[in-house]
Amino acid sequence: MKVGILKEVKCGLVWRDFILEDGRVIPEHRILGCPEPPVWRTADEISQDEREAAEGRLVMMAEAGLDPRDREQSFWAELNQYLAYTYLRFNRTEHKSPDAA
C-alpha cells in the first residue's frame, strides 16, 4: 500500500482520478474505501466536447513524448479513461435488442 498527499480530484471521462502532490494519478477504483462498485459514468453522459478534449490531451501528451507505460502518470490515466469510454460506447450498441432499432 502506498500513501500520498492529495492535490486534486479530477473527473475523467468515466471515473474520478486522484492526483497526488508527487504527480501520481490514482483511479478511484484503486483507492481504499471507494464505493463498491465504483460509480462510472455511462457513455451517454459524456459529451462530444468532453471526448474531443480528452482526445486532444492524448495527442498533446504523445507529441510531447510522454511515456504511456508509466502507470501512475497522467498519460496512462488518460489512455485508460478513453479506453473505458470506448468500451462502454460500443458495449452499449452491441447489447441493444433488435427491436430497439
Buried (B, 14 or more C-beta within 10 A) or exposed (E): EEEBEEEEEEEBBBBBBBBBEEEBBBBBBEBEEBEEEBEBBEBEEBEEEBBEEBEEBBEEBEEEEBEBEBEBBBBBBBBBBBEBBBEBBEEEEEEEEEEEE
